Each structure stands twice: as structure tokens, then as C-alpha cells.
Amino acid sequence: MKVILSQTVPKLGKEGQVVTVANGYARNFLFPRGLAIVADRNQLAALEKRNARLAAKVADSAAAAKALGEKLQGQTVKIEGKVGRDAGKLFGAITAQDIADAIKAQLGEDIERKRIGLVNPIKRLGSFDLVLDLHPDVDANISVVVFDPNAPVEVAAPAEESTEETEVDETVEA
């Protein structure tokens, strides 16, 4: 079934795109949540008119979003979380709002939580790669590191260097 997305849906598409999805996914998930509408002739014509009006507005904000995207691209945000005995599993969860607050505190940029492409909340320690949807044409990839300052940190042992030189057998293939 072809649908027009009313909002950006992670791993599916951005607002205003026409995508093909399974009938059940559209009926049971997208339509009840107001994330999409059926793509019939009237809706497609209305979408074209709306896209023409928005094109002028988008051009102005595209330059600002591109500059912000270049600043945030590849940045790392660190978030502190508490873990239990099962080292690695958080007591709570890191949500898109927590990530938005951390970006504002550490990088000085105010990002709406809806712009963070987090499908499920983060519930474990570690490093996670996320996509920020800053503009319909501009995305930025960031890394979120969730750590616990009280949890033991595994330090990699330095590689022991051997003092002996290894002999290399040279064989000539005929």
C-alpha cells in the first residue's frame, strides 16, 4: 500500500515522502498514530501543492541546518547511567530527551528530541551510533557513549613486545 508520511518515521522515511508499506503495517501502526495517510490522487495533488509552498521556507533553513550538521557530524556525547549487579544493564533507560539534554550541555546546540533517530530507548552501557534529522536534506551522525563512573572499566593490557625477531621462510613458487 502506498502512503504519504505525515511525520518522519525512523527506518521508513521522512515527512512528505511517498512510501510503499505492508497493508497491516499501515492499518495497525501508521494510520492509528497519525504517521501516514493513504496516497490517493487527491492526497498526492495536495502534497505537490504543499511541497511547492514549503520549498521556499526550506531553502532558508537549509543553510542553517547544513552548518549545524557539519558541526555535529561525528561528535561524541557522553551520558552517565547507573548499572546494577548485572554489569552493563542500566537501572533506567536513556531516551531521546536525555540525549537532547546531553547535546545541549556538552555541545551547546539545542536539538528537539523528535529530531533524534532513536528507535528504542538505550538500556545498556556502551557506544551507540545515532542519526540526527536536522532538515529534510541534512542528517548528522553522532555517537552516544553511555557509561557508569562507579562500574569497573576494563583496561586493555599493553601488548608485550617480543625481543626475538621471527624468522621468515622465503619460498619461491615455481
C-alpha positions as CSV (number, residue, x, y, z in Angstrom):
1,M,0.0,0.0,0.0
2,K,1.3,3.4,-0.9
3,V,1.1,6.0,1.9
4,I,2.3,9.6,2.4
5,L,4.2,10.1,5.7
6,S,2.8,12.8,7.9
7,Q,5.9,12.6,10.2
8,T,9.3,11.2,9.9
9,V,9.3,7.5,10.8
10,P,12.7,6.0,11.6
11,K,13.9,3.3,9.2
12,L,11.0,4.1,6.9
13,G,11.2,7.7,5.6
14,K,10.9,11.4,6.2
15,E,7.8,13.6,6.4
16,G,6.2,14.1,3.0
17,Q,7.7,11.1,1.3
18,V,5.5,8.5,-0.5
19,V,6.5,5.0,0.5
20,T,5.1,1.5,0.0
21,V,4.4,-0.4,3.1
22,A,2.6,-3.6,4.0
23,N,-1.2,-3.2,4.4
24,G,-1.2,-4.4,8.0
25,Y,1.7,-2.1,9.0
26,A,-0.2,0.9,7.6
27,R,-3.6,-0.1,9.1
28,N,-2.3,-1.2,12.5
29,F,0.6,1.2,13.1
30,L,0.9,4.2,10.8
31,F,-2.8,5.2,10.5
32,P,-3.8,5.0,14.2
33,R,-0.8,7.1,15.3
34,G,-1.4,9.7,12.6
35,L,2.0,9.0,11.0
36,A,0.7,8.5,7.5
37,I,-2.3,8.9,5.1
38,V,-3.4,6.9,2.1
39,A,-1.7,8.1,-1.1
40,D,-4.6,8.6,-3.5
41,R,-4.9,11.1,-6.3
42,N,-6.3,13.9,-4.2
43,Q,-3.8,13.5,-1.5
44,L,-0.9,13.4,-4.0
45,A,-2.1,16.6,-5.6
46,A,-2.4,18.3,-2.2
47,L,1.1,17.0,-1.4
48,E,2.6,18.6,-4.5
49,K,1.0,22.0,-3.7
50,R,2.2,21.8,-0.1
51,N,5.7,20.9,-1.3
52,A,5.8,23.9,-3.6
53,R,4.8,26.2,-0.7
54,L,7.4,24.6,1.6
55,A,10.2,24.8,-0.9
56,A,10.8,28.5,-0.3
57,K,10.7,28.1,3.5
58,V,13.0,25.1,3.4
59,A,15.6,26.9,1.3
60,D,16.1,29.4,4.1
61,S,16.5,26.9,6.9
62,A,18.7,24.5,4.8
63,A,21.8,26.7,5.1
64,A,21.5,26.9,8.9
65,A,20.8,23.2,9.2
66,K,23.8,22.3,7.0
67,A,26.1,24.4,9.2
68,L,24.7,22.7,12.3
69,G,25.0,19.3,10.7
70,E,28.7,19.9,9.9
71,K,29.3,21.0,13.4
72,L,27.6,17.9,14.9
73,Q,28.8,15.3,12.4
74,G,31.0,12.7,14.1
75,Q,30.7,14.2,17.6
76,T,30.6,12.1,20.7
77,V,28.2,12.7,23.5
78,K,28.8,11.0,26.9
79,I,25.9,10.2,29.2
80,E,26.2,8.8,32.7
81,G,24.0,6.0,33.7
82,K,23.7,3.7,36.8
83,V,24.1,0.0,36.5
84,G,23.2,-2.9,38.8
85,R,25.0,-6.1,39.6
86,D,24.5,-7.3,36.1
87,A,27.2,-5.0,34.8
88,G,26.1,-3.3,31.6
89,K,22.3,-3.2,32.2
90,L,21.0,0.2,33.2
91,F,18.5,0.8,36.0
92,G,16.5,3.1,33.8
93,A,16.8,3.9,30.1
94,I,18.4,6.7,28.1
95,T,15.7,8.3,26.0
96,A,15.8,10.8,23.1
97,Q,15.2,13.7,25.6
98,D,18.2,12.6,27.7
99,I,20.3,12.7,24.5
100,A,18.9,16.1,23.5
101,D,19.8,17.4,27.0
102,A,23.3,16.0,26.8
103,I,23.9,17.5,23.3
104,K,22.8,20.9,24.7
105,A,25.0,20.6,27.8
106,Q,28.1,19.2,26.0
107,L,28.0,20.6,22.5
108,G,25.9,23.8,23.2
109,E,23.3,23.1,20.5
110,D,19.6,22.8,21.1
111,I,18.1,19.8,19.3
112,E,14.5,18.8,19.5
113,R,14.0,15.2,20.8
114,K,11.9,14.4,17.7
115,R,15.0,15.1,15.5
116,I,16.9,12.2,17.2
117,G,16.6,8.9,15.4
118,L,16.3,6.7,18.4
119,V,14.0,3.8,17.7
120,N,14.2,2.1,21.1
121,P,15.5,3.6,24.4
122,I,19.1,2.7,25.3
123,K,19.2,0.2,28.2
124,R,22.8,-0.9,28.3
125,L,26.2,0.6,28.7
126,G,28.3,1.1,25.5
127,S,28.6,3.2,22.4
128,F,25.6,3.8,20.1
129,D,25.5,5.5,16.7
130,L,22.5,7.7,16.1
131,V,21.2,9.9,13.2
132,L,20.0,13.4,13.8
133,D,17.4,14.5,11.3
134,L,18.1,18.2,11.2
135,H,16.4,19.0,8.0
136,P,14.7,17.1,5.2
137,D,18.0,17.2,3.2
138,V,20.5,17.3,6.2
139,D,21.4,14.4,8.5
140,A,24.2,14.2,11.1
141,N,25.6,11.1,12.6
142,I,26.7,11.2,16.3
143,S,27.9,8.7,18.8
144,V,26.4,8.3,22.2
145,V,28.6,6.7,24.9
146,V,26.7,5.5,28.0
147,F,29.0,4.9,31.0
148,D,28.9,4.4,34.7
149,P,31.7,6.1,36.7
150,N,31.3,3.5,39.5
151,A,31.5,0.5,37.3
152,P,34.9,-1.1,36.8
153,V,36.4,-0.1,33.5
154,E,38.3,-2.9,31.7
155,V,41.7,-1.6,30.6
156,A,43.3,-3.4,27.8
157,A,46.6,-4.9,28.8
158,P,49.5,-3.5,26.7
159,A,50.7,-5.9,24.1
160,E,54.0,-7.5,25.1
161,E,56.7,-7.0,22.6
162,S,58.9,-9.9,21.9
163,T,62.6,-9.3,21.9
164,E,63.3,-12.0,19.4
165,E,63.0,-11.4,15.8
166,T,60.9,-14.0,14.0
167,E,62.5,-15.7,11.1
168,V,60.6,-15.6,7.8
169,D,60.9,-18.5,5.5
170,E,61.1,-17.3,1.9
171,T,59.7,-19.8,-0.5
172,V,59.8,-19.3,-4.2
173,E,56.9,-20.6,-6.1
174,A,57.8,-22.1,-9.5
